[in-house]
């Protein structure tokens, strides 16, 4: 398997960090983004960094701006890969 594109990885991290800042999650937690392509859903889960325990799931009605940020990220990656 080929190594991931370093630019793509940098953009992924930037998008992830941007969403985490938007949610104002504390340093003791981490953001887990779960994508279900069959259901066309994106779930944003906030977990304890040490235990992995689910602390909060962002409600669907609050996740619109976050999905928008992900779409911007994915679009930028697709534009660069074509």
GIMO-V565267 format. One record per pair of residues at least 12 apart in sequence whose ideal C-beta (glycine too) atoms are under 10 Angstrom apart, sorted by the first residue. I is the first residue (numbers start at 0). J is the second residue. Records with the same first field share a line. If there is no record, write none. Layout:
I->J ; J
//
This chain:
4->76 ; 79 ; 80
6->75 ; 76 ; 79
7->72 ; 75 ; 76 ; 79 ; 80
10->71 ; 72 ; 73 ; 75 ; 76 ; 79
11->32 ; 72 ; 73 ; 76
13->72 ; 75
14->32 ; 65 ; 68 ; 69 ; 70 ; 71 ; 72 ; 73 ; 75 ; 76
15->29 ; 30 ; 31 ; 32 ; 68 ; 69 ; 72
16->30
17->65 ; 68 ; 69 ; 71 ; 72
18->30 ; 32 ; 43 ; 57 ; 62 ; 64 ; 65 ; 66 ; 68 ; 69 ; 72
19->32 ; 43 ; 45 ; 65
21->43 ; 64 ; 65 ; 68
22->43 ; 45 ; 55 ; 57 ; 61 ; 62 ; 64 ; 65
24->43 ; 45 ; 46 ; 48 ; 54 ; 55
25->45 ; 47 ; 48 ; 54
26->48
27->47 ; 48 ; 49 ; 54
28->44 ; 45 ; 46 ; 47 ; 48 ; 49 ; 52 ; 54 ; 55
29->44 ; 45 ; 46 ; 47 ; 48 ; 49 ; 51 ; 54
30->43 ; 44 ; 45 ; 46 ; 57 ; 65
31->43 ; 44 ; 45 ; 46 ; 51 ; 53 ; 56
32->44 ; 57 ; 65 ; 66 ; 69
33->56
34->69
40->59 ; 62 ; 66
41->57 ; 59 ; 62 ; 65 ; 66 ; 69 ; 70
42->56 ; 57 ; 59 ; 62
43->55 ; 56 ; 57 ; 58 ; 59 ; 61 ; 62 ; 65 ; 66 ; 69
44->56 ; 57
45->57
//
